């Protein structure tokens, strides 16, 4: 089930919400691409263009953008029942 979802996490290593978000995805056994926008300026530009936000985390799940660690939205898109 988890393999059909394409998940990209735009984050920085110093962001506590990013750490929490990635820990949550790990706990639920979802694979994701972690993109450090502090180190990758091209990725930072892509994140801003897609989300209109400069803050992290920004999550892209199956081409849908979620700003911040919005657990409810993430669960809905990934079909996680709490």
Secondary structure, 3 states (H helix, E strand, C coil): CHHHCCEEEEECCCCHHHHHHHHHHHHCCCCCEEEECCCCHHHHHHHHHHHCCCCCCEEEECCEEEECCCHHHHHHHHCCCC
